[in-house]
Amino acid sequence: MDILSVLKLFGGVGLFLFGMSTMSSSLKKLAGSSLGQILERLTTAKNKAIGAVKGWGLGAGVTAVIQSSAAVTIMLISFVNAGLMTLSQAIPVVMGSNVGSTVTAQILRLGDLGSGSMFLQLLKPSSFAPVLVVLGAFILLFSKKKRVKDIAEIVIGLGVLFFGMTMMEEVFEPLRENATFRAFFTSFENPFIGILTGLVLTALIQSSSASVGILQALSATGTVTYATAIPIIIGQNIGKCFTTILGSVGANRKAKRVSLTYLFFNIFGAIFFSVLIYALYYTVGLPFFAKTVNRGNIADLHLMFNLITSLILLPFSGKLGAFTEKVLPDNAPSEEDREFAKLDDMLLNTPGIALQQCRILMRRMSEKIVENYHIAAGLINEYKDEENERLQENEDFIDRCESVLSAYVIRIDKRRLTRDANLEVAEILNSISDFERIGDYCVNISFAARDKRDNNINFSPVGQQEADTIIQAASYIIETLNSAFQRTDAALARRVQPLADVIENLKDLIKSHHVERLQEGTCSVQSGVVLLDLINSMERIGSHAANIALHIIKRASADSDFDEMHGHSGDVATEEYQALYTYYESRYLLPVSRTVPPVPVIPDPENYAGLEISETGVALPPDAGAPSEEKKKKKDDKAHKDEKSAKDKKSGKKKK
């Protein structure tokens, strides 16, 4: 084999891996987020055995679709890490995914088709690979639909995969009669050398399907026997665990147990088949060991290893989970884990206490959102990786809160709760998703801040001033909302909607100013993209905050008929709303306007003498925005006098 043949071999391997990667990623894009939802939801049943079988079938099916058991296992690790799945749910899916990973080898066995007829010739990969690439490229170039393009990429990936397979076979073909190559290849008949070779090869290219494909290409030389193929396939199944182990780095212990299960599954299979096969070989003998194998035989061996191993271990999935818990016992629970542990199923027998625990966790969730907003806002001007890591940790907690609280609250028996407690249940259920979305927009702000840092983007002085203004407004609305939620304070909650409206108008004003600066050449397109990302996130934060404020008002006012879908946390026709809106307008909107001087004006001081709004938004007097006690007393006295005068007049008329 000369240098050109070596280069051609590497080229074939590269095309094979690229085709597989393209096909796999396109299949995942085509399936979208539904894969995650399917894995998350369809792995349970009232009967544990049925649930395990469902999980096994689901793992096999999903892996057959995306062509990667490692990708499915890493997805499971992320679900368990986030608390969306339990280990007992994930283990059967892991076993099924090993079986689903054998589909690629079954497709490649088409290369064994004979050359008797033209039809069979066309079915061979070497014949239809060019057709697949041309067809896929044509669709990709001329189609505008994303879904059709994803399908085209799958077709191209499959064609490139077959091209790589054909190139490898062409390189190996001259070695068919090479005595040195035959002698070298027989060394793999030693079980330890064969297993180690398969393990190392698969760990390096991080794909058992690809390493099995390379072995199938080698089978075209006629030098691969059962004695050679079996230990290599056993090693390949152990080597594919390397990717999963890397994917579990940084995950919690429960998630690491998923990767440990994946490793244990394949090690058990390797030991079981090695002991069984070589015990028979060295005692009674296995005559077929000396026979050469083709692509189909290798595909069947690969399928047999994973199918038999999964069928043996599936009934013991619960015990396997217990074993991994002993190997990786839980550490002392963190503060956050202790928070979630308070939502104990036993508390459902006392619904009032269970609801109280939900409220405590919701308050913690709200506090984390306030913290994340301030972290994200700080990253805009000074990006720090350690601060972003803290933000991501908080975001994981917030996401977990949403899933855990949603599942727990609906299990509380509302018939045993008071009317006020039922209103609180409604408030929590309606607010959870809005709180989580605010957390997501804080993450979006951090992404924009990272882009600003990575691309060395600086805002113009005017753009920076406008960004600072909307950042302050969003900070105030988040802190006000947090205070209102913690105290169930309707007066504070009514301040949210006017400010949300001001932030929306402020966003539109900043956008129009940005367009003007673009036309003047004082602002770049890049900085504009970051600025627009920021202000859009701020506006959405205000919108979700206003939604939560509605639920707070409903609960605080004990109005079960309040329509939060069409209600308004502050009636725009009231003096209170108008006063608050005018105040926020003078504080945030007018300073950004180029035509109105930034002079804060407190509207109607006679009726709203108590309206004092702090810089931070948390030290607000409870009567802010309402008439002072003195003015209220004067109004009550005047109303009383007017009522008495009207009665006197009416009485005088009757006497006459």
C-alpha positions as CSV (number, residue, x, y, z in Angstrom):
1,M,0.0,0.0,0.0
2,D,1.6,3.3,-1.2
3,I,1.1,6.8,0.2
4,L,-1.7,7.5,-2.3
5,S,-3.6,4.5,-1.2
6,V,-3.2,5.6,2.5
7,L,-4.5,9.1,1.5
8,K,-7.4,7.5,-0.3
9,L,-8.2,5.4,2.7
10,F,-8.3,8.4,5.0
11,G,-10.4,10.2,2.5
12,G,-12.9,7.3,2.4
13,V,-13.0,7.2,6.3
14,G,-13.5,11.0,6.3
15,L,-16.3,10.9,3.8
16,F,-18.0,8.0,5.7
17,L,-17.8,10.0,9.0
18,F,-19.0,13.2,7.3
19,G,-21.9,11.5,5.6
20,M,-23.0,9.8,8.9
21,S,-22.7,13.1,10.8
22,T,-24.7,15.0,8.1
23,M,-27.4,12.4,8.0
24,S,-27.6,12.2,11.8
25,S,-27.8,16.0,12.3
26,S,-30.3,16.4,9.5
27,L,-32.5,13.7,10.9
28,K,-32.4,15.4,14.3
29,K,-33.3,18.7,12.8
30,L,-36.2,17.2,10.9
31,A,-37.6,15.6,14.0
32,G,-37.1,18.8,15.9
33,S,-37.8,19.1,19.7
34,S,-40.4,16.3,19.5
35,L,-37.6,13.7,20.1
36,G,-37.0,15.2,23.5
37,Q,-40.7,15.4,24.3
38,I,-41.2,11.8,23.3
39,L,-38.3,10.6,25.4
40,E,-39.5,12.7,28.4
41,R,-43.2,11.7,28.3
42,L,-43.5,8.2,26.9
43,T,-41.3,6.2,29.3
44,T,-43.8,5.5,32.1
45,A,-46.8,3.3,32.7
46,K,-48.8,2.1,35.7
47,N,-47.2,-1.3,35.3
48,K,-43.4,-1.1,35.6
49,A,-42.8,-3.9,33.2
50,I,-44.9,-2.3,30.5
51,G,-43.2,1.0,31.2
52,A,-39.8,-0.7,30.7
53,V,-40.8,-2.3,27.4
54,K,-42.2,1.1,26.2
55,G,-38.9,2.7,27.1
56,W,-36.9,0.0,25.4
57,G,-39.0,0.3,22.2
58,L,-38.8,4.1,22.3
59,G,-35.0,4.0,22.7
60,A,-34.6,1.6,19.7
61,G,-36.9,3.7,17.5
62,V,-35.4,7.1,18.3
63,T,-31.9,5.8,17.8
64,A,-32.8,4.2,14.5
65,V,-34.0,7.6,13.4
66,I,-31.0,9.7,14.5
67,Q,-28.4,6.9,14.0
68,S,-26.6,7.5,17.2
69,S,-27.0,5.7,20.5
70,A,-24.5,8.1,22.1
71,A,-26.6,11.1,21.1
72,V,-29.7,9.5,22.6
73,T,-27.9,8.6,25.8
74,I,-26.5,12.2,26.2
75,M,-30.0,13.5,25.7
76,L,-31.2,11.2,28.5
77,I,-28.3,12.5,30.7
78,S,-29.5,16.0,30.2
79,F,-33.1,15.1,31.0
80,V,-32.1,13.3,34.2
81,N,-29.7,16.1,35.1
82,A,-32.7,18.6,34.7
83,G,-35.0,16.4,36.8
84,L,-37.3,15.7,33.8
85,M,-36.8,12.0,33.9
86,T,-35.8,9.5,36.6
87,L,-33.0,6.9,36.3
88,S,-35.6,4.1,36.2
89,Q,-37.2,5.7,33.2
90,A,-33.9,6.2,31.4
91,I,-32.3,2.8,31.8
92,P,-34.7,0.9,29.4
93,V,-34.3,3.6,26.8
94,V,-30.5,3.2,27.1
95,M,-30.9,-0.5,26.4
96,G,-33.2,0.1,23.4
97,S,-30.9,2.7,22.0
98,N,-28.1,0.1,21.7
99,V,-30.3,-2.0,19.5
100,G,-31.3,1.0,17.4
101,S,-27.7,1.8,16.7
102,T,-27.3,-1.3,14.6
103,V,-29.5,0.1,11.7
104,T,-26.6,1.7,9.9
105,A,-24.8,-1.7,9.5
106,Q,-28.0,-3.3,8.2
107,I,-28.2,-0.6,5.5
108,L,-24.6,-1.1,4.5
109,R,-25.2,-4.8,4.0
110,L,-26.8,-3.8,0.6
111,G,-23.3,-4.0,-0.7
112,D,-23.5,-7.8,-0.6
113,L,-26.2,-7.8,-3.3
114,G,-25.2,-9.9,-6.3
115,S,-24.5,-8.7,-9.8
116,G,-27.0,-10.9,-11.6
117,S,-29.5,-8.3,-12.8
118,M,-29.5,-4.6,-13.5
119,F,-32.1,-4.1,-10.7
120,L,-29.8,-5.7,-8.2
121,Q,-26.8,-3.7,-9.5
122,L,-28.8,-0.4,-9.0
123,L,-29.6,-1.4,-5.3
124,K,-25.9,-1.6,-4.5
125,P,-24.5,1.4,-2.6
126,S,-21.7,2.0,-5.1
127,S,-24.4,2.4,-7.8
128,F,-26.9,4.6,-6.2
129,A,-24.5,6.7,-4.1
130,P,-23.9,9.2,-7.0
131,V,-27.7,9.3,-7.6
132,L,-28.4,10.2,-4.0
133,V,-25.8,13.0,-3.9
134,V,-27.0,14.5,-7.2
135,L,-30.7,14.3,-6.2
136,G,-30.0,15.8,-2.7
137,A,-27.9,18.6,-4.1
138,F,-30.5,19.5,-6.7
139,I,-33.2,19.7,-4.1
140,L,-31.0,21.6,-1.7
141,L,-30.1,24.2,-4.3
142,F,-33.6,24.8,-5.7
143,S,-35.9,24.3,-2.7
144,K,-36.8,27.1,-0.3
145,K,-38.7,25.0,2.3
146,K,-36.6,24.2,5.4
147,R,-38.2,20.8,5.9
148,V,-37.4,19.8,2.3
149,K,-33.8,21.0,2.7
150,D,-33.4,18.8,5.8
151,I,-34.6,15.8,3.8
152,A,-32.2,16.7,1.0
153,E,-29.3,16.8,3.5
154,I,-30.3,13.3,4.8
155,V,-30.2,12.0,1.2
156,I,-26.8,13.7,0.6
157,G,-25.4,12.4,3.9
158,L,-26.5,8.8,3.0
159,G,-24.9,9.2,-0.5
160,V,-21.6,10.5,0.9
161,L,-21.6,7.7,3.5
162,F,-21.8,5.2,0.6
163,F,-19.1,7.0,-1.4
164,G,-16.8,6.7,1.6
165,M,-17.6,3.0,2.0
166,T,-16.8,2.4,-1.7
167,M,-13.5,4.3,-1.4
168,M,-12.4,2.2,1.5
169,E,-13.3,-1.0,-0.3
170,E,-11.3,0.1,-3.3
171,V,-8.3,0.7,-1.1
172,F,-8.7,-2.7,0.6
173,E,-9.4,-4.6,-2.6
174,P,-5.7,-5.1,-3.7
175,L,-4.8,-6.4,-0.3
176,R,-7.0,-9.5,-0.9
177,E,-4.1,-11.6,-2.1
178,N,-1.4,-9.8,0.0
179,A,0.2,-12.5,2.3
180,T,1.6,-9.9,4.7
181,F,-1.8,-8.3,5.2
182,R,-3.4,-11.6,5.7
183,A,-0.8,-12.5,8.3
184,F,-1.3,-9.2,10.1
185,F,-5.1,-9.5,10.1
186,T,-5.0,-13.0,11.6
187,S,-3.4,-11.5,14.7
188,F,-6.8,-10.0,15.5
189,E,-8.1,-13.6,16.1
190,N,-6.5,-13.3,19.5
191,P,-9.6,-12.2,21.7
192,F,-7.6,-9.7,23.7
193,I,-6.0,-8.0,20.7
194,G,-9.3,-8.0,18.7
195,I,-11.3,-6.5,21.6
196,L,-8.7,-3.8,22.3
197,T,-8.5,-2.9,18.6
198,G,-12.3,-2.5,18.3
199,L,-12.4,-0.5,21.5
200,V,-9.6,1.9,20.6
201,L,-10.8,2.4,17.0
202,T,-14.4,3.2,18.2
203,A,-13.2,5.5,21.0
204,L,-11.1,7.5,18.5
205,I,-13.8,8.0,15.9
206,Q,-16.5,8.2,18.5
207,S,-19.0,6.1,16.6
208,S,-19.7,2.4,16.7
209,S,-21.7,2.6,13.5
210,A,-18.7,4.1,11.7
211,S,-16.2,1.5,13.1
212,V,-18.5,-1.3,12.2
213,G,-18.8,0.2,8.7
214,I,-15.0,0.2,8.4
215,L,-15.0,-3.5,9.4
216,Q,-17.7,-4.2,6.8
217,A,-15.5,-2.5,4.2
218,L,-12.5,-4.7,5.2
219,S,-14.7,-7.8,4.8
220,A,-14.6,-7.1,1.0
221,T,-11.0,-8.3,1.0
222,G,-12.1,-11.8,2.0
223,T,-9.6,-11.9,4.9
224,V,-12.1,-11.2,7.7
225,T,-13.3,-14.4,9.5
226,Y,-15.7,-14.9,12.3
227,A,-12.7,-15.4,14.6
228,T,-11.5,-11.9,13.6
229,A,-14.8,-10.1,13.5
230,I,-16.4,-11.3,16.8
231,P,-13.7,-9.8,19.2
232,I,-13.5,-6.6,17.2
233,I,-17.3,-6.1,17.4
234,I,-17.2,-6.8,21.1
235,G,-14.5,-4.2,21.6
236,Q,-16.5,-1.7,19.4
237,N,-19.5,-1.9,21.7
238,I,-17.3,-1.0,24.7
239,G,-15.5,1.8,22.8
240,K,-18.7,3.6,21.9
241,C,-19.2,4.4,25.6
242,F,-16.4,6.9,25.5
243,T,-18.6,9.6,23.9
244,T,-21.3,9.1,26.6
245,I,-18.8,9.3,29.4
246,L,-17.5,12.6,28.0
247,G,-21.1,13.9,27.7
248,S,-21.7,13.2,31.4
249,V,-18.9,15.4,32.6
250,G,-20.3,18.2,34.7
251,A,-23.7,16.5,35.2
252,N,-25.1,15.6,38.6
253,R,-24.7,12.2,40.1
254,K,-28.1,11.0,38.9
255,A,-27.2,11.9,35.3
256,K,-23.8,10.2,35.6
257,R,-25.6,7.0,36.6
258,V,-27.1,7.0,33.1
259,S,-23.7,6.9,31.4
260,L,-22.6,4.3,34.0
261,T,-25.6,2.2,33.0
262,Y,-24.6,2.5,29.3
263,L,-21.1,1.4,30.2
264,F,-22.2,-1.5,32.3
265,F,-24.6,-2.7,29.6
266,N,-21.8,-3.0,27.1
267,I,-19.3,-4.4,29.5
268,F,-21.8,-7.0,30.6
269,G,-22.5,-7.9,27.0
270,A,-18.7,-8.1,26.2
271,I,-18.1,-10.4,29.2
272,F,-21.2,-12.6,28.6
273,F,-20.4,-13.2,24.9
274,S,-16.6,-13.6,25.4
275,V,-17.1,-16.2,28.1
276,L,-19.9,-18.0,26.2
277,I,-18.2,-18.0,22.7
278,Y,-14.7,-18.8,23.8
279,A,-15.7,-21.4,26.3
280,L,-17.4,-23.2,23.5
281,Y,-14.6,-22.6,21.1
282,Y,-11.9,-24.0,23.4
283,T,-14.0,-27.0,24.5
284,V,-16.3,-28.4,21.9
285,G,-15.0,-26.1,19.0
286,L,-16.8,-23.8,16.7
287,P,-16.2,-24.9,13.1
288,F,-17.6,-21.7,11.6
289,F,-14.9,-19.6,13.2
290,A,-12.6,-20.1,10.2
291,K,-15.2,-19.0,7.7
292,T,-15.0,-15.5,6.1
293,V,-17.7,-13.0,6.8
294,N,-19.4,-10.5,4.5
295,R,-21.1,-7.2,5.3
296,G,-24.4,-8.9,6.2
297,N,-22.7,-11.3,8.7
298,I,-21.0,-8.4,10.5
299,A,-24.3,-6.5,10.6
300,D,-26.0,-9.6,12.1
301,L,-23.3,-10.1,14.7
302,H,-23.6,-6.4,15.7
303,L,-27.4,-6.7,16.1
304,M,-27.2,-10.0,18.0
305,F,-24.7,-8.6,20.5
306,N,-27.0,-5.6,21.4
307,L,-30.3,-7.4,21.1
308,I,-29.5,-10.4,23.3
309,T,-27.7,-8.2,25.9
310,S,-30.7,-5.9,26.2
311,L,-33.2,-8.8,26.4
312,I,-31.2,-10.3,29.2
313,L,-30.8,-7.1,31.2
314,L,-34.2,-5.5,30.6
315,P,-36.1,-7.4,33.3
316,F,-33.4,-6.3,35.8
317,S,-33.4,-2.6,34.9
318,G,-34.6,-1.7,38.4
319,K,-31.8,-3.7,40.0
320,L,-29.3,-2.2,37.6
321,G,-30.4,1.3,38.7
322,A,-29.9,0.3,42.4
323,F,-26.5,-1.0,41.5
324,T,-25.4,2.3,39.9
325,E,-26.7,4.1,43.0
326,K,-24.3,2.0,45.1
327,V,-21.4,2.7,42.8
328,L,-22.2,6.4,42.6
329,P,-24.0,7.3,45.9
330,D,-25.6,10.7,46.3
331,N,-23.5,13.5,47.8
332,A,-24.9,15.6,50.7
333,P,-27.8,17.4,49.1
334,S,-27.2,21.0,48.0
335,E,-29.4,23.9,49.2
336,E,-31.4,23.7,46.0
337,D,-31.9,20.0,46.3
338,R,-33.2,20.6,49.8
339,E,-35.6,23.1,48.4
340,F,-37.1,20.5,46.0
341,A,-37.1,17.9,48.7
342,K,-39.7,20.0,50.6
343,L,-42.3,19.0,47.9
344,D,-42.7,15.6,49.5
345,D,-45.6,13.4,48.3
346,M,-46.5,12.8,51.9
347,L,-47.5,16.5,52.3
348,L,-50.3,16.0,49.7
349,N,-52.3,14.5,52.6
350,T,-52.3,18.0,54.1
351,P,-53.0,20.2,51.0
352,G,-52.6,23.5,52.9
353,I,-49.0,22.7,53.9
354,A,-48.2,21.3,50.5
355,L,-49.4,24.6,48.9
356,Q,-47.3,26.5,51.4
357,Q,-44.2,24.6,50.3
358,C,-45.0,25.4,46.7
359,R,-45.2,29.1,47.6
360,I,-41.8,29.0,49.3
361,L,-40.2,27.4,46.2
362,M,-42.0,30.0,43.9
363,R,-40.5,32.8,46.0
364,R,-37.1,31.3,45.7
365,M,-37.6,31.0,41.9
366,S,-38.6,34.7,41.8
367,E,-35.5,35.7,43.8
368,K,-33.2,33.7,41.4
369,I,-34.8,35.5,38.4
370,V,-34.1,38.9,40.0
371,E,-30.5,37.8,40.6
372,N,-30.1,36.6,37.0
373,Y,-31.4,39.8,35.6
374,H,-28.8,41.8,37.5
375,I,-26.1,39.4,36.4
376,A,-27.2,39.6,32.7
377,A,-27.4,43.4,32.9
378,G,-23.9,43.6,34.4
379,L,-22.5,41.4,31.6
380,I,-23.6,43.9,28.9
381,N,-20.9,46.4,29.9
382,E,-18.4,43.9,31.5
383,Y,-18.6,40.3,30.4
384,K,-17.2,37.8,33.0
385,D,-17.3,34.0,32.3
386,E,-17.7,33.2,36.0
387,E,-20.7,35.4,36.3
388,N,-22.2,33.8,33.2
389,E,-21.7,30.4,34.8
390,R,-23.6,31.5,37.9
391,L,-26.4,32.7,35.6
392,Q,-26.6,29.3,33.9
393,E,-26.7,27.6,37.3
394,N,-29.6,29.8,38.3
395,E,-31.3,29.2,35.0
396,D,-31.1,25.4,35.5
397,F,-32.7,25.9,38.9
398,I,-35.5,28.1,37.4
399,D,-36.2,25.5,34.7
400,R,-36.3,22.7,37.2
401,C,-38.7,24.8,39.4
402,E,-41.1,25.1,36.5
403,S,-41.3,21.4,35.8
404,V,-41.3,20.2,39.4
405,L,-43.9,22.8,40.6
406,S,-46.2,22.3,37.6
407,A,-46.3,18.6,38.3
408,Y,-46.7,18.9,42.0
409,V,-49.3,21.7,42.2
410,I,-51.8,19.9,40.0
411,R,-51.7,16.9,42.4
412,I,-52.9,19.0,45.4
413,D,-56.6,18.2,46.2
414,K,-58.3,21.6,45.6
415,R,-61.6,20.3,47.2
416,R,-59.8,20.3,50.6
417,L,-58.6,23.9,50.2
418,T,-60.1,27.2,51.2
419,R,-61.3,29.7,48.7
420,D,-58.2,31.8,49.2
421,A,-56.0,28.8,48.9
422,N,-57.6,27.8,45.6
423,L,-57.0,31.4,44.3
424,E,-53.3,30.9,45.3
425,V,-53.2,27.6,43.4
426,A,-54.5,29.4,40.3
427,E,-52.0,32.2,40.8
428,I,-49.0,29.8,41.0
429,L,-50.1,27.7,38.0
430,N,-50.7,30.7,35.9
431,S,-47.5,32.5,36.9
432,I,-45.0,29.6,36.6
433,S,-44.5,29.7,32.9
434,D,-44.3,33.5,32.8
435,F,-41.6,33.4,35.5
436,E,-39.7,30.8,33.5
437,R,-39.9,32.9,30.4
438,I,-38.5,35.9,32.2
439,G,-35.6,33.7,33.2
440,D,-35.2,32.7,29.5
441,Y,-35.0,36.4,28.4
442,C,-32.3,37.0,31.1
443,V,-30.3,34.3,29.3
444,N,-31.0,35.9,26.0
445,I,-29.5,39.2,27.4
446,S,-26.4,37.3,28.4
447,F,-26.1,35.9,24.9
448,A,-26.3,39.4,23.4
449,A,-23.7,40.5,26.0
450,R,-21.4,37.7,24.9
451,D,-21.8,38.6,21.2
452,K,-21.0,42.2,22.2
453,R,-17.8,41.1,23.9
454,D,-16.7,38.5,21.3
455,N,-17.2,40.9,18.3
456,N,-15.8,43.9,20.2
457,I,-19.0,45.9,19.7
458,N,-19.4,49.3,21.3
459,F,-22.6,51.4,21.3
460,S,-22.6,55.0,20.3
461,P,-22.9,57.4,23.3
462,V,-26.5,58.0,22.6
463,G,-27.2,54.3,22.0
464,Q,-25.4,53.5,25.3
465,Q,-27.6,56.0,27.2
466,E,-30.8,54.6,25.7
467,A,-29.7,51.0,26.6
468,D,-28.9,52.1,30.1
469,T,-32.4,53.7,30.4
470,I,-34.3,50.6,29.3
471,I,-32.1,48.4,31.5
472,Q,-33.0,50.5,34.5
473,A,-36.7,50.4,33.6
474,A,-36.6,46.6,33.3
475,S,-34.7,46.3,36.5
476,Y,-37.3,48.3,38.3
477,I,-40.2,46.3,36.9
478,I,-38.6,42.9,37.9
479,E,-37.8,44.1,41.4
480,T,-41.3,45.6,41.9
481,L,-42.8,42.4,40.6
482,N,-40.7,40.3,43.0
483,S,-41.8,42.5,45.9
484,A,-45.4,42.3,44.9
485,F,-45.2,38.5,44.6
486,Q,-43.4,37.9,47.9
487,R,-46.0,40.0,49.8
488,T,-49.0,39.4,47.6
489,D,-49.3,43.1,47.4
490,A,-51.9,44.3,44.8
491,A,-50.8,48.0,45.2
492,L,-47.3,47.1,44.0
493,A,-48.7,44.8,41.4
494,R,-50.7,47.7,39.9
495,R,-47.5,49.5,39.2
496,V,-46.3,46.8,36.8
497,Q,-48.7,47.3,33.9
498,P,-48.1,51.1,33.4
499,L,-44.3,50.5,33.4
500,A,-44.6,47.6,31.0
501,D,-46.5,49.9,28.6
502,V,-43.8,52.5,29.0
503,I,-41.1,50.0,28.3
504,E,-42.9,48.9,25.2
505,N,-43.1,52.5,23.9
506,L,-39.5,53.0,24.9
507,K,-38.5,50.0,22.8
508,D,-40.2,51.4,19.8
509,L,-38.6,54.8,20.4
510,I,-35.1,53.3,20.7
511,K,-35.7,51.3,17.5
512,S,-36.7,54.5,15.5
513,H,-33.6,56.3,16.9
514,H,-31.4,53.4,15.9
515,V,-32.7,53.6,12.3
516,E,-31.9,57.3,12.3
517,R,-28.4,56.7,13.5
518,L,-27.9,54.1,10.8
519,Q,-28.9,56.6,8.2
520,E,-26.6,59.2,9.7
521,G,-23.7,56.7,9.8
522,T,-23.2,57.1,13.6
523,C,-24.1,53.5,14.4
524,S,-23.0,50.2,12.9
525,V,-25.3,47.3,11.9
526,Q,-23.5,44.9,14.2
527,S,-24.1,47.1,17.3
528,G,-27.7,47.6,16.2
529,V,-28.3,43.8,16.1
530,V,-27.1,43.5,19.7
531,L,-29.0,46.6,20.8
532,L,-32.3,45.3,19.3
533,D,-31.8,41.9,20.9
534,L,-31.4,43.7,24.3
535,I,-34.4,45.9,24.0
536,N,-36.7,43.2,22.6
537,S,-35.7,41.0,25.6
538,M,-36.5,43.9,28.0
539,E,-39.9,44.5,26.4
540,R,-40.8,40.8,26.7
541,I,-39.7,40.8,30.3
542,G,-42.1,43.6,30.9
543,S,-44.9,41.8,29.1
544,H,-44.5,38.6,31.2
545,A,-44.2,40.7,34.4
546,A,-47.5,42.3,33.6
547,N,-49.1,38.8,33.2
548,I,-47.9,37.8,36.6
549,A,-49.1,41.0,38.1
550,L,-52.7,40.2,36.9
551,H,-52.6,37.0,38.9
552,I,-51.3,38.7,42.0
553,I,-54.1,41.3,41.8
554,K,-56.7,38.5,41.3
555,R,-55.5,36.6,44.4
556,A,-55.0,39.7,46.6
557,S,-58.5,41.0,45.7
558,A,-60.0,37.5,46.3
559,D,-61.9,37.9,43.0
560,S,-62.5,34.5,41.5
561,D,-64.4,36.0,38.6
562,F,-61.5,38.3,37.6
563,D,-60.7,37.6,33.9
564,E,-56.9,37.5,33.8
565,M,-57.0,36.7,30.0
566,H,-58.6,40.0,29.2
567,G,-58.1,41.9,32.5
568,H,-55.7,44.7,33.1
569,S,-53.5,45.2,36.1
570,G,-54.3,48.8,36.0
571,D,-57.3,50.2,34.3
572,V,-56.0,52.8,31.9
573,A,-58.9,55.1,32.6
574,T,-58.2,55.4,36.3
575,E,-56.3,58.3,37.9
576,E,-53.9,55.8,39.5
577,Y,-52.9,54.3,36.2
578,Q,-52.6,57.6,34.5
579,A,-50.5,59.0,37.3
580,L,-48.1,56.0,37.4
581,Y,-47.8,56.0,33.6
582,T,-47.0,59.7,33.5
583,Y,-44.4,59.2,36.2
584,Y,-42.7,56.3,34.5
585,E,-42.9,58.2,31.2
586,S,-41.1,61.2,32.7
587,R,-38.6,58.9,34.3
588,Y,-37.7,56.6,31.4
589,L,-39.4,57.7,28.2
590,L,-38.9,61.4,28.1
591,P,-35.2,61.4,28.8
592,V,-34.7,59.3,25.7
593,S,-36.9,61.6,23.5
594,R,-34.9,64.2,21.6
595,T,-37.7,66.7,21.7
596,V,-38.8,66.8,25.4
597,P,-36.4,67.8,28.2
598,P,-35.8,65.0,30.8
599,V,-37.7,66.7,33.7
600,P,-39.4,64.2,36.0
601,V,-43.0,65.3,36.7
602,I,-45.1,63.8,39.5
603,P,-48.7,64.1,38.2
604,D,-51.5,65.5,40.2
605,P,-49.6,66.0,43.5
606,E,-52.9,66.9,45.3
607,N,-54.4,63.4,44.8
608,Y,-51.2,61.4,44.7
609,A,-49.1,62.9,47.5
610,G,-48.0,59.5,48.6
611,L,-46.4,58.6,45.3
612,E,-42.7,58.1,46.1
613,I,-40.9,55.6,43.9
614,S,-37.4,54.6,44.9
615,E,-34.4,54.0,42.7
616,T,-34.3,50.3,43.5
617,G,-38.0,49.7,43.3
618,V,-38.2,47.6,46.4
619,A,-38.5,50.2,49.2
620,L,-41.8,51.5,48.1
621,P,-44.4,52.7,50.6
622,P,-47.5,50.5,50.6
623,D,-49.8,53.5,49.9
624,A,-47.8,54.9,47.0
625,G,-49.9,55.8,44.1
626,A,-53.0,56.2,46.3
627,P,-54.4,59.5,47.8
628,S,-52.9,60.5,51.1
629,E,-54.9,59.9,54.3
630,E,-55.4,63.6,54.8
631,K,-56.8,64.1,51.3
632,K,-58.8,61.0,51.5
633,K,-60.4,62.2,54.8
634,K,-61.2,65.6,53.2
635,K,-62.9,63.8,50.3
636,D,-64.9,61.6,52.6
637,D,-66.0,64.6,54.7
638,K,-67.0,66.5,51.5
639,A,-68.9,63.4,50.2
640,H,-70.7,63.2,53.6
641,K,-71.7,66.8,53.6
642,D,-73.0,66.6,50.0
643,E,-75.0,63.5,50.9
644,K,-76.5,65.3,53.9
645,S,-77.3,68.4,51.9
646,A,-79.1,66.3,49.3
647,K,-81.2,64.6,52.0
648,D,-82.1,67.9,53.6
649,K,-83.3,69.3,50.2
650,K,-85.3,66.2,49.5
651,S,-86.8,66.4,53.0
652,G,-87.7,70.1,52.6
653,K,-89.5,69.3,49.3
654,K,-91.6,66.6,51.0
655,K,-92.6,69.0,53.8
656,K,-93.8,71.6,51.3
